[in-house]
Amino acid sequence: MPSKKTVYECKYCRKEFTDYDECEEHEHTHICAYDEVDNARIAKELRLLGEIASGYHIGGMVMGMALKNYENLMEEAANRLEKRE
């Protein structure tokens, strides 16, 4: 009779682990402390949010805001951050 193996799955990327602690340690690699990165990296992330927002809309809204407004907001915030550097 085959033995059962416990498998832990990363809640961010779904990678599988046989060890809980290893899985938990891996999950922490997905978390970014944005106070430790430069404005260029933050601007890049904001642009990415704007670009992928259409995949997350519900009824043309993203986080309670019209999709196009959200996209424009992310782009404008990124532009302003880059000007500050």
N, CA, C and O atoms as a CHARMM CRD file, in Angstrom:
* protein
*
  340
    1    1 MET  N      0.85300  -1.17600   0.00000 PROA 1      0.00000
    2    1 MET  CA     0.00000   0.00000   0.00000 PROA 1      0.00000
    3    1 MET  C      0.89700   1.23800   0.00000 PROA 1      0.00000
    4    1 MET  O      1.82800   1.32300   0.80200 PROA 1      0.00000
    5    2 PRO  N      0.63200   2.19500  -0.88600 PROA 2      0.00000
    6    2 PRO  CA     1.48000   3.39100  -0.94600 PROA 2      0.00000
    7    2 PRO  C      1.30100   4.26000   0.29500 PROA 2      0.00000
    8    2 PRO  O      0.20100   4.39000   0.83200 PROA 2      0.00000
    9    3 SER  N      2.41100   4.85000   0.73600 PROA 3      0.00000
   10    3 SER  CA     2.33900   5.73100   1.89200 PROA 3      0.00000
   11    3 SER  C      1.95000   7.13600   1.44200 PROA 3      0.00000
   12    3 SER  O      2.29300   7.56600   0.34100 PROA 3      0.00000
   13    4 LYS  N      1.23900   7.83400   2.29900 PROA 4      0.00000
   14    4 LYS  CA     0.82800   9.19200   1.98400 PROA 4      0.00000
   15    4 LYS  C      1.96200  10.15000   2.32800 PROA 4      0.00000
   16    4 LYS  O      2.61400  10.01600   3.36400 PROA 4      0.00000
   17    5 LYS  N      2.18800  11.12500   1.43900 PROA 5      0.00000
   18    5 LYS  CA     3.19000  12.15800   1.68100 PROA 5      0.00000
   19    5 LYS  C      2.46200  13.48500   1.81700 PROA 5      0.00000
   20    5 LYS  O      1.54900  13.79600   1.05200 PROA 5      0.00000
   21    6 THR  N      2.88100  14.24700   2.79300 PROA 6      0.00000
   22    6 THR  CA     2.32400  15.58600   2.94700 PROA 6      0.00000
   23    6 THR  C      3.09000  16.52900   2.04100 PROA 6      0.00000
   24    6 THR  O      4.32100  16.54200   2.03100 PROA 6      0.00000
   25    7 VAL  N      2.35500  17.31000   1.28700 PROA 7      0.00000
   26    7 VAL  CA     2.96000  18.27800   0.37200 PROA 7      0.00000
   27    7 VAL  C      2.44500  19.65800   0.74100 PROA 7      0.00000
   28    7 VAL  O      1.24300  19.86300   0.91300 PROA 7      0.00000
   29    8 TYR  N      3.36900  20.60000   0.86000 PROA 8      0.00000
   30    8 TYR  CA     3.02100  21.99300   1.16100 PROA 8      0.00000
   31    8 TYR  C      3.19300  22.79400  -0.11500 PROA 8      0.00000
   32    8 TYR  O      4.13700  22.57700  -0.87400 PROA 8      0.00000
   33    9 GLU  N      2.27900  23.71700  -0.34500 PROA 9      0.00000
   34    9 GLU  CA     2.28300  24.48500  -1.57800 PROA 9      0.00000
   35    9 GLU  C      2.43300  25.97100  -1.27400 PROA 9      0.00000
   36    9 GLU  O      1.73700  26.51500  -0.41700 PROA 9      0.00000
   37   10 CYS  N      3.34900  26.61600  -1.98900 PROA 10     0.00000
   38   10 CYS  CA     3.54500  28.05100  -1.85000 PROA 10     0.00000
   39   10 CYS  C      2.25000  28.75200  -2.24800 PROA 10     0.00000
   40   10 CYS  O      1.70600  28.49100  -3.32200 PROA 10     0.00000
   41   11 LYS  N      1.75700  29.63500  -1.39200 PROA 11     0.00000
   42   11 LYS  CA     0.49300  30.30800  -1.67600 PROA 11     0.00000
   43   11 LYS  C      0.62600  31.37100  -2.75800 PROA 11     0.00000
   44   11 LYS  O     -0.38100  31.91400  -3.21200 PROA 11     0.00000
   45   12 TYR  N      1.84000  31.67500  -3.17500 PROA 12     0.00000
   46   12 TYR  CA     2.05400  32.69200  -4.21400 PROA 12     0.00000
   47   12 TYR  C      2.30500  32.09200  -5.59400 PROA 12     0.00000
   48   12 TYR  O      1.73500  32.55500  -6.58200 PROA 12     0.00000
   49   13 CYS  N      3.14800  31.07300  -5.67000 PROA 13     0.00000
   50   13 CYS  CA     3.51000  30.51800  -6.98200 PROA 13     0.00000
   51   13 CYS  C      3.12500  29.04800  -7.14500 PROA 13     0.00000
   52   13 CYS  O      3.30600  28.47100  -8.21800 PROA 13     0.00000
   53   14 ARG  N      2.60400  28.45700  -6.10200 PROA 14     0.00000
   54   14 ARG  CA     2.12500  27.06800  -6.11100 PROA 14     0.00000
   55   14 ARG  C      3.24400  26.01800  -6.19900 PROA 14     0.00000
   56   14 ARG  O      2.97000  24.84700  -6.45800 PROA 14     0.00000
   57   15 LYS  N      4.47900  26.42400  -5.99000 PROA 15     0.00000
   58   15 LYS  CA     5.57900  25.46400  -5.95700 PROA 15     0.00000
   59   15 LYS  C      5.34700  24.53100  -4.76700 PROA 15     0.00000
   60   15 LYS  O      4.89500  24.96900  -3.70900 PROA 15     0.00000
   61   16 GLU  N      5.65400  23.26300  -4.94300 PROA 16     0.00000
   62   16 GLU  CA     5.40200  22.26800  -3.90500 PROA 16     0.00000
   63   16 GLU  C      6.66300  21.93400  -3.12300 PROA 16     0.00000
   64   16 GLU  O      7.76700  21.89500  -3.66700 PROA 16     0.00000
   65   17 PHE  N      6.46600  21.69200  -1.82000 PROA 17     0.00000
   66   17 PHE  CA     7.55100  21.34200  -0.90300 PROA 17     0.00000
   67   17 PHE  C      7.10100  20.18900  -0.01900 PROA 17     0.00000
   68   17 PHE  O      5.91900  20.06200   0.29900 PROA 17     0.00000
   69   18 THR  N      8.04800  19.35600   0.37200 PROA 18     0.00000
   70   18 THR  CA     7.72800  18.28200   1.30900 PROA 18     0.00000
   71   18 THR  C      7.97400  18.72000   2.74900 PROA 18     0.00000
   72   18 THR  O      7.52500  18.06000   3.68600 PROA 18     0.00000
   73   19 ASP  N      8.68400  19.83000   2.92700 PROA 19     0.00000
   74   19 ASP  CA     9.00900  20.34300   4.25700 PROA 19     0.00000
   75   19 ASP  C      8.29100  21.67500   4.49700 PROA 19     0.00000
   76   19 ASP  O      8.41900  22.60200   3.69800 PROA 19     0.00000
   77   20 TYR  N      7.54300  21.76800   5.58400 PROA 20     0.00000
   78   20 TYR  CA     6.77800  22.98800   5.88500 PROA 20     0.00000
   79   20 TYR  C      7.68100  24.20700   6.04000 PROA 20     0.00000
   80   20 TYR  O      7.39300  25.26500   5.48100 PROA 20     0.00000
   81   21 ASP  N      8.76700  24.06800   6.79200 PROA 21     0.00000
   82   21 ASP  CA     9.66600  25.20500   7.02500 PROA 21     0.00000
   83   21 ASP  C     10.30300  25.69600   5.72400 PROA 21     0.00000
   84   21 ASP  O     10.46500  26.90100   5.52700 PROA 21     0.00000
   85   22 GLU  N     10.65900  24.77700   4.84800 PROA 22     0.00000
   86   22 GLU  CA    11.23500  25.15100   3.55900 PROA 22     0.00000
   87   22 GLU  C     10.20200  25.91200   2.72600 PROA 22     0.00000
   88   22 GLU  O     10.54000  26.88900   2.05800 PROA 22     0.00000
   89   23 CYS  N      8.96200  25.47200   2.76500 PROA 23     0.00000
   90   23 CYS  CA     7.89400  26.14700   2.04300 PROA 23     0.00000
   91   23 CYS  C      7.68400  27.56000   2.59800 PROA 23     0.00000
   92   23 CYS  O      7.56400  28.52200   1.83900 PROA 23     0.00000
   93   24 GLU  N      7.64200  27.67100   3.91300 PROA 24     0.00000
   94   24 GLU  CA     7.44400  28.97800   4.54000 PROA 24     0.00000
   95   24 GLU  C      8.59600  29.92900   4.21500 PROA 24     0.00000
   96   24 GLU  O      8.37400  31.10900   3.94300 PROA 24     0.00000
   97   25 GLU  N      9.82000  29.41500   4.24400 PROA 25     0.00000
   98   25 GLU  CA    10.98500  30.23400   3.90200 PROA 25     0.00000
   99   25 GLU  C     10.90600  30.70800   2.45100 PROA 25     0.00000
  100   25 GLU  O     11.22600  31.85600   2.14300 PROA 25     0.00000
  101   26 HSD  N     10.47600  29.80800   1.56800 PROA 26     0.00000
  102   26 HSD  CA    10.32400  30.16400   0.15900 PROA 26     0.00000
  103   26 HSD  C      9.26400  31.25200  -0.01700 PROA 26     0.00000
  104   26 HSD  O      9.46800  32.18600  -0.79200 PROA 26     0.00000
  105   27 GLU  N      8.14600  31.14600   0.68400 PROA 27     0.00000
  106   27 GLU  CA     7.07900  32.14700   0.57100 PROA 27     0.00000
  107   27 GLU  C      7.57700  33.54600   0.89600 PROA 27     0.00000
  108   27 GLU  O      7.12000  34.52000   0.29900 PROA 27     0.00000
  109   28 HSD  N      8.49700  33.65300   1.82100 PROA 28     0.00000
  110   28 HSD  CA     9.05500  34.95700   2.19900 PROA 28     0.00000
  111   28 HSD  C      9.85100  35.59500   1.05500 PROA 28     0.00000
  112   28 HSD  O     10.04600  36.81000   1.04200 PROA 28     0.00000
  113   29 THR  N     10.31100  34.78200   0.09500 PROA 29     0.00000
  114   29 THR  CA    11.05100  35.35300  -1.03700 PROA 29     0.00000
  115   29 THR  C     10.13200  36.14100  -1.97500 PROA 29     0.00000
  116   29 THR  O     10.60500  36.91700  -2.80400 PROA 29     0.00000
  117   30 HSD  N      8.83400  35.94200  -1.84100 PROA 30     0.00000
  118   30 HSD  CA     7.87100  36.65600  -2.68000 PROA 30     0.00000
  119   30 HSD  C      7.49400  38.01900  -2.09400 PROA 30     0.00000
  120   30 HSD  O      6.84100  38.81700  -2.76700 PROA 30     0.00000
  121   31 ILE  N      7.89300  38.29300  -0.86600 PROA 31     0.00000
  122   31 ILE  CA     7.51500  39.52700  -0.17000 PROA 31     0.00000
  123   31 ILE  C      8.64000  40.55200  -0.33600 PROA 31     0.00000
  124   31 ILE  O      9.81400  40.23600  -0.14500 PROA 31     0.00000
  125   32 CYS  N      8.27000  41.76600  -0.68900 PROA 32     0.00000
  126   32 CYS  CA     9.26000  42.82600  -0.88600 PROA 32     0.00000
  127   32 CYS  C      8.99000  43.96400   0.09300 PROA 32     0.00000
  128   32 CYS  O      7.85600  44.43100   0.20600 PROA 32     0.00000
  129   33 ALA  N     10.01400  44.40600   0.79100 PROA 33     0.00000
  130   33 ALA  CA     9.91500  45.58700   1.64700 PROA 33     0.00000
  131   33 ALA  C     10.26700  46.78200   0.77000 PROA 33     0.00000
  132   33 ALA  O     11.44200  47.08200   0.55800 PROA 33     0.00000
  133   34 TYR  N      9.25400  47.45600   0.26600 PROA 34     0.00000
  134   34 TYR  CA     9.48400  48.52000  -0.70700 PROA 34     0.00000
  135   34 TYR  C     10.20400  49.72900  -0.13700 PROA 34     0.00000
  136   34 TYR  O     10.65000  50.59500  -0.88900 PROA 34     0.00000
  137   35 ASP  N     10.32100  49.80000   1.16800 PROA 35     0.00000
  138   35 ASP  CA    11.09600  50.90300   1.74200 PROA 35     0.00000
  139   35 ASP  C     12.59600  50.68200   1.53900 PROA 35     0.00000
  140   35 ASP  O     13.40200  51.56800   1.82400 PROA 35     0.00000
  141   36 GLU  N     12.96300  49.51100   1.05000 PROA 36     0.00000
  142   36 GLU  CA    14.36900  49.17800   0.83800 PROA 36     0.00000
  143   36 GLU  C     14.76900  49.18200  -0.64000 PROA 36     0.00000
  144   36 GLU  O     15.89700  48.81300  -0.96800 PROA 36     0.00000
  145   37 VAL  N     13.86800  49.59100  -1.53700 PROA 37     0.00000
  146   37 VAL  CA    14.19900  49.60500  -2.96200 PROA 37     0.00000
  147   37 VAL  C     14.13700  51.03200  -3.50200 PROA 37     0.00000
  148   37 VAL  O     13.51200  51.90900  -2.90500 PROA 37     0.00000
  149   38 ASP  N     14.78900  51.24700  -4.63300 PROA 38     0.00000
  150   38 ASP  CA    14.81700  52.60100  -5.19900 PROA 38     0.00000
  151   38 ASP  C     13.53400  52.91000  -5.97700 PROA 38     0.00000
  152   38 ASP  O     12.72800  52.02600  -6.26800 PROA 38     0.00000
  153   39 ASN  N     13.37700  54.18800  -6.29700 PROA 39     0.00000
  154   39 ASN  CA    12.16700  54.64300  -6.98800 PROA 39     0.00000
  155   39 ASN  C     11.99100  53.99000  -8.35500 PROA 39     0.00000
  156   39 ASN  O     10.86100  53.77800  -8.79500 PROA 39     0.00000
  157   40 ALA  N     13.08400  53.67100  -9.03000 PROA 40     0.00000
  158   40 ALA  CA    12.99200  53.04100 -10.34800 PROA 40     0.00000
  159   40 ALA  C     12.31000  51.67700 -10.24600 PROA 40     0.00000
  160   40 ALA  O     11.49100  51.32400 -11.09400 PROA 40     0.00000
  161   41 ARG  N     12.64600  50.92500  -9.22100 PROA 41     0.00000
  162   41 ARG  CA    12.01400  49.60400  -9.02000 PROA 41     0.00000
  163   41 ARG  C     10.53700  49.76700  -8.69000 PROA 41     0.00000
  164   41 ARG  O      9.70400  49.01600  -9.19700 PROA 41     0.00000
  165   42 ILE  N     10.20700  50.73200  -7.85200 PROA 42     0.00000
  166   42 ILE  CA     8.80700  50.96900  -7.50200 PROA 42     0.00000
  167   42 ILE  C      8.02800  51.41700  -8.73300 PROA 42     0.00000
  168   42 ILE  O      6.90000  50.97300  -8.94800 PROA 42     0.00000
  169   43 ALA  N      8.61800  52.29200  -9.54300 PROA 43     0.00000
  170   43 ALA  CA     7.96800  52.74900 -10.77500 PROA 43     0.00000
  171   43 ALA  C      7.69700  51.57000 -11.70500 PROA 43     0.00000
  172   43 ALA  O      6.63400  51.48600 -12.32000 PROA 43     0.00000
  173   44 LYS  N      8.65100  50.67300 -11.80100 PROA 44     0.00000
  174   44 LYS  CA     8.48200  49.48500 -12.64400 PROA 44     0.00000
  175   44 LYS  C      7.30900  48.63500 -12.14800 PROA 44     0.00000
  176   44 LYS  O      6.50300  48.16300 -12.95000 PROA 44     0.00000
  177   45 GLU  N      7.21100  48.44400 -10.84900 PROA 45     0.00000
  178   45 GLU  CA     6.12300  47.65600 -10.27000 PROA 45     0.00000
  179   45 GLU  C      4.76700  48.33700 -10.48200 PROA 45     0.00000
  180   45 GLU  O      3.77400  47.66700 -10.76700 PROA 45     0.00000
  181   46 LEU  N      4.72400  49.65600 -10.34300 PROA 46     0.00000
  182   46 LEU  CA     3.47900  50.39300 -10.56900 PROA 46     0.00000
  183   46 LEU  C      3.02300  50.24900 -12.02200 PROA 46     0.00000
  184   46 LEU  O      1.83800  50.05600 -12.29300 PROA 46     0.00000
  185   47 ARG  N      3.96300  50.34200 -12.94100 PROA 47     0.00000
  186   47 ARG  CA     3.61500  50.17400 -14.35900 PROA 47     0.00000
  187   47 ARG  C      3.08600  48.76600 -14.62800 PROA 47     0.00000
  188   47 ARG  O      2.12400  48.58800 -15.37600 PROA 47     0.00000
  189   48 LEU  N      3.71300  47.78600 -14.02000 PROA 48     0.00000
  190   48 LEU  CA     3.24800  46.40900 -14.18100 PROA 48     0.00000
  191   48 LEU  C      1.82000  46.26300 -13.66200 PROA 48     0.00000
  192   48 LEU  O      0.99000  45.61500 -14.29900 PROA 48     0.00000
  193   49 LEU  N      1.53300  46.86400 -12.50900 PROA 49     0.00000
  194   49 LEU  CA     0.16100  46.82300 -11.97900 PROA 49     0.00000
  195   49 LEU  C     -0.82800  47.41900 -12.97000 PROA 49     0.00000
  196   49 LEU  O     -1.90400  46.86400 -13.19300 PROA 49     0.00000
  197   50 GLY  N     -0.46400  48.54300 -13.55900 PROA 50     0.00000
  198   50 GLY  CA    -1.33200  49.16300 -14.55400 PROA 50     0.00000
  199   50 GLY  C     -1.52900  48.29700 -15.78200 PROA 50     0.00000
  200   50 GLY  O     -2.62400  48.23800 -16.34000 PROA 50     0.00000
  201   51 GLU  N     -0.46300  47.62300 -16.20500 PROA 51     0.00000
  202   51 GLU  CA    -0.52100  46.80100 -17.41300 PROA 51     0.00000
  203   51 GLU  C     -1.36900  45.54900 -17.22700 PROA 51     0.00000
  204   51 GLU  O     -2.05600  45.12400 -18.15600 PROA 51     0.00000
  205   52 ILE  N     -1.32900  44.95700 -16.04400 PROA 52     0.00000
  206   52 ILE  CA    -2.06900  43.70900 -15.82400 PROA 52     0.00000
  207   52 ILE  C     -3.44400  43.92400 -15.19700 PROA 52     0.00000
  208   52 ILE  O     -4.17500  42.96000 -14.96900 PROA 52     0.00000
  209   53 ALA  N     -3.79600  45.15900 -14.92100 PROA 53     0.00000
  210   53 ALA  CA    -5.06200  45.45900 -14.23700 PROA 53     0.00000
  211   53 ALA  C     -6.27100  44.92100 -14.98500 PROA 53     0.00000
  212   53 ALA  O     -7.24800  44.50500 -14.36200 PROA 53     0.00000
  213   54 SER  N     -6.21800  44.92300 -16.30800 PROA 54     0.00000
  214   54 SER  CA    -7.38600  44.46700 -17.07400 PROA 54     0.00000
  215   54 SER  C     -7.71000  43.00200 -16.78900 PROA 54     0.00000
  216   54 SER  O     -8.85600  42.58200 -16.94800 PROA 54     0.00000
  217   55 GLY  N     -6.72900  42.23200 -16.37800 PROA 55     0.00000
  218   55 GLY  CA    -6.96400  40.83400 -16.03600 PROA 55     0.00000
  219   55 GLY  C     -7.62000  40.65100 -14.68100 PROA 55     0.00000
  220   55 GLY  O     -8.04100  39.54500 -14.34300 PROA 55     0.00000
  221   56 TYR  N     -7.71300  41.71500 -13.90200 PROA 56     0.00000
  222   56 TYR  CA    -8.25800  41.63000 -12.54900 PROA 56     0.00000
  223   56 TYR  C     -9.51900  42.46800 -12.36600 PROA 56     0.00000
  224   56 TYR  O    -10.02900  42.58400 -11.25200 PROA 56     0.00000
  225   57 HSD  N    -10.02500  43.05300 -13.45400 PROA 57     0.00000
  226   57 HSD  CA   -11.19400  43.91800 -13.30900 PROA 57     0.00000
  227   57 HSD  C    -12.45800  43.10600 -13.07000 PROA 57     0.00000
  228   57 HSD  O    -12.56100  41.95100 -13.48400 PROA 57     0.00000
  229   58 ILE  N    -13.40000  43.72100 -12.40700 PROA 58     0.00000
  230   58 ILE  CA   -14.73700  43.15800 -12.24000 PROA 58     0.00000
  231   58 ILE  C    -15.69900  44.24600 -12.68900 PROA 58     0.00000
  232   58 ILE  O    -15.80100  45.29900 -12.05900 PROA 58     0.00000
  233   59 GLY  N    -16.39200  43.98800 -13.76700 PROA 59     0.00000
  234   59 GLY  CA   -17.32100  44.96600 -14.29800 PROA 59     0.00000
  235   59 GLY  C    -16.65300  46.26500 -14.70200 PROA 59     0.00000
  236   59 GLY  O    -17.24200  47.33700 -14.56300 PROA 59     0.00000
  237   60 GLY  N    -15.42600  46.18100 -15.20200 PROA 60     0.00000
  238   60 GLY  CA   -14.71200  47.37600 -15.63400 PROA 60     0.00000
  239   60 GLY  C    -14.09700  48.17000 -14.50000 PROA 60     0.00000
  240   60 GLY  O    -13.60400  49.27700 -14.71600 PROA 60     0.00000
  241   61 MET  N    -14.11700  47.61800 -13.28400 PROA 61     0.00000
  242   61 MET  CA   -13.58300  48.31700 -12.10800 PROA 61     0.00000
  243   61 MET  C    -12.42500  47.51400 -11.51100 PROA 61     0.00000
  244   61 MET  O    -12.45000  46.28400 -11.47800 PROA 61     0.00000
  245   62 VAL  N    -11.41700  48.23900 -11.04300 PROA 62     0.00000
  246   62 VAL  CA   -10.28500  47.64500 -10.32300 PROA 62     0.00000
  247   62 VAL  C    -10.17300  48.37700  -8.99700 PROA 62     0.00000
  248   62 VAL  O     -9.93400  49.58400  -8.96800 PROA 62     0.00000
  249   63 MET  N    -10.34500  47.65200  -7.90100 PROA 63     0.00000
  250   63 MET  CA   -10.27200  48.24200  -6.55900 PROA 63     0.00000
  251   63 MET  C    -11.20400  49.44900  -6.42900 PROA 63     0.00000
  252   63 MET  O    -10.84200  50.46000  -5.82700 PROA 63     0.00000
  253   64 GLY  N    -12.40500  49.33200  -7.00000 PROA 64     0.00000
  254   64 GLY  CA   -13.40100  50.38700  -6.88900 PROA 64     0.00000
  255   64 GLY  C    -13.19300  51.56600  -7.82400 PROA 64     0.00000
  256   64 GLY  O    -13.85600  52.59400  -7.67700 PROA 64     0.00000
  257   65 MET  N    -12.29900  51.43700  -8.76800 PROA 65     0.00000
  258   65 MET  CA   -11.94300  52.53400  -9.67000 PROA 65     0.00000
  259   65 MET  C    -12.09100  52.03500 -11.11000 PROA 65     0.00000
  260   65 MET  O    -11.79700  50.87700 -11.40600 PROA 65     0.00000
  261   66 ALA  N    -12.55200  52.92400 -12.00400 PROA 66     0.00000
  262   66 ALA  CA   -12.64700  52.53300 -13.40900 PROA 66     0.00000
  263   66 ALA  C    -11.28900  52.02500 -13.89400 PROA 66     0.00000
  264   66 ALA  O    -10.25000  52.59300 -13.55700 PROA 66     0.00000
  265   67 LEU  N    -11.30600  50.96600 -14.67700 PROA 67     0.00000
  266   67 LEU  CA   -10.06900  50.32800 -15.14900 PROA 67     0.00000
  267   67 LEU  C     -9.10900  51.33700 -15.76400 PROA 67     0.00000
  268   67 LEU  O     -7.93000  51.35900 -15.41000 PROA 67     0.00000
  269   68 LYS  N     -9.58600  52.16100 -16.66800 PROA 68     0.00000
  270   68 LYS  CA    -8.70900  53.12800 -17.34100 PROA 68     0.00000
  271   68 LYS  C     -8.12200  54.12000 -16.34000 PROA 68     0.00000
  272   68 LYS  O     -6.95700  54.50100 -16.46200 PROA 68     0.00000
  273   69 ASN  N     -8.91600  54.54500 -15.34900 PROA 69     0.00000
  274   69 ASN  CA    -8.40100  55.44700 -14.31200 PROA 69     0.00000
  275   69 ASN  C     -7.28300  54.77600 -13.52100 PROA 69     0.00000
  276   69 ASN  O     -6.27300  55.40700 -13.21000 PROA 69     0.00000
  277   70 TYR  N     -7.46300  53.50600 -13.19900 PROA 70     0.00000
  278   70 TYR  CA    -6.43800  52.76700 -12.45200 PROA 70     0.00000
  279   70 TYR  C     -5.14600  52.68300 -13.26700 PROA 70     0.00000
  280   70 TYR  O     -4.05800  52.93200 -12.74900 PROA 70     0.00000
  281   71 GLU  N     -5.27900  52.33200 -14.54400 PROA 71     0.00000
  282   71 GLU  CA    -4.09700  52.24800 -15.40700 PROA 71     0.00000
  283   71 GLU  C     -3.38700  53.60200 -15.47000 PROA 71     0.00000
  284   71 GLU  O     -2.16400  53.67700 -15.35700 PROA 71     0.00000
  285   72 ASN  N     -4.15900  54.65700 -15.65100 PROA 72     0.00000
  286   72 ASN  CA    -3.57200  55.99700 -15.72500 PROA 72     0.00000
  287   72 ASN  C     -2.90600  56.40300 -14.41300 PROA 72     0.00000
  288   72 ASN  O     -1.83700  57.01300 -14.42100 PROA 72     0.00000
  289   73 LEU  N     -3.52700  56.06900 -13.30100 PROA 73     0.00000
  290   73 LEU  CA    -2.96600  56.39500 -11.98600 PROA 73     0.00000
  291   73 LEU  C     -1.61900  55.70900 -11.77900 PROA 73     0.00000
  292   73 LEU  O     -0.67400  56.34400 -11.31100 PROA 73     0.00000
  293   74 MET  N     -1.51600  54.43600 -12.11700 PROA 74     0.00000
  294   74 MET  CA    -0.25100  53.70900 -11.94800 PROA 74     0.00000
  295   74 MET  C      0.83900  54.32100 -12.82300 PROA 74     0.00000
  296   74 MET  O      1.98200  54.46100 -12.38600 PROA 74     0.00000
  297   75 GLU  N      0.49300  54.68400 -14.04900 PROA 75     0.00000
  298   75 GLU  CA     1.47400  55.28900 -14.96100 PROA 75     0.00000
  299   75 GLU  C      1.92100  56.65600 -14.44800 PROA 75     0.00000
  300   75 GLU  O      3.11200  56.96700 -14.46400 PROA 75     0.00000
  301   76 GLU  N      0.98000  57.46400 -13.99900 PROA 76     0.00000
  302   76 GLU  CA     1.32200  58.80600 -13.50900 PROA 76     0.00000
  303   76 GLU  C      2.16700  58.72600 -12.23000 PROA 76     0.00000
  304   76 GLU  O      3.12600  59.48000 -12.06900 PROA 76     0.00000
  305   77 ALA  N      1.81300  57.82500 -11.34000 PROA 77     0.00000
  306   77 ALA  CA     2.60000  57.65800 -10.11200 PROA 77     0.00000
  307   77 ALA  C      4.02400  57.22600 -10.44800 PROA 77     0.00000
  308   77 ALA  O      4.98000  57.72200  -9.85200 PROA 77     0.00000
  309   78 ALA  N      4.16800  56.31300 -11.39300 PROA 78     0.00000
  310   78 ALA  CA     5.49800  55.86100 -11.81900 PROA 78     0.00000
  311   78 ALA  C      6.29100  57.01500 -12.42100 PROA 78     0.00000
  312   78 ALA  O      7.47000  57.19100 -12.11100 PROA 78     0.00000
  313   79 ASN  N      5.65000  57.79700 -13.27500 PROA 79     0.00000
  314   79 ASN  CA     6.33600  58.94100 -13.89500 PROA 79     0.00000
  315   79 ASN  C      6.82000  59.93200 -12.83900 PROA 79     0.00000
  316   79 ASN  O      7.94700  60.42100 -12.91500 PROA 79     0.00000
  317   80 ARG  N      5.98700  60.22300 -11.87300 PROA 80     0.00000
  318   80 ARG  CA     6.36900  61.19400 -10.84300 PROA 80     0.00000
  319   80 ARG  C      7.50900  60.67000  -9.97300 PROA 80     0.00000
  320   80 ARG  O      8.38600  61.43700  -9.57300 PROA 80     0.00000
  321   81 LEU  N      7.50300  59.37800  -9.67900 PROA 81     0.00000
  322   81 LEU  CA     8.60700  58.79800  -8.90900 PROA 81     0.00000
  323   81 LEU  C      9.92000  58.90500  -9.67800 PROA 81     0.00000
  324   81 LEU  O     10.95800  59.23800  -9.10500 PROA 81     0.00000
  325   82 GLU  N      9.87100  58.62700 -10.95600 PROA 82     0.00000
  326   82 GLU  CA    11.09100  58.69100 -11.76400 PROA 82     0.00000
  327   82 GLU  C     11.63400  60.11500 -11.85100 PROA 82     0.00000
  328   82 GLU  O     12.84900  60.30700 -11.89600 PROA 82     0.00000
  329   83 LYS  N     10.76000  61.10600 -11.87500 PROA 83     0.00000
  330   83 LYS  CA    11.20600  62.49900 -11.91700 PROA 83     0.00000
  331   83 LYS  C     11.91100  62.90900 -10.62600 PROA 83     0.00000
  332   83 LYS  O     12.74200  63.81700 -10.63800 PROA 83     0.00000
  333   84 ARG  N     11.58900  62.25300  -9.51900 PROA 84     0.00000
  334   84 ARG  CA    12.18100  62.59500  -8.21900 PROA 84     0.00000
  335   84 ARG  C     13.60600  62.10000  -8.10200 PROA 84     0.00000
  336   84 ARG  O     14.34900  62.58800  -7.25000 PROA 84     0.00000
  337   85 GLU  N     14.01400  61.15700  -8.92000 PROA 85     0.00000
  338   85 GLU  CA    15.37200  60.60000  -8.80500 PROA 85     0.00000
  339   85 GLU  C     16.39300  61.48100  -9.46500 PROA 85     0.00000
  340   85 GLU  O     17.58200  61.16000  -9.45900 PROA 85     0.00000
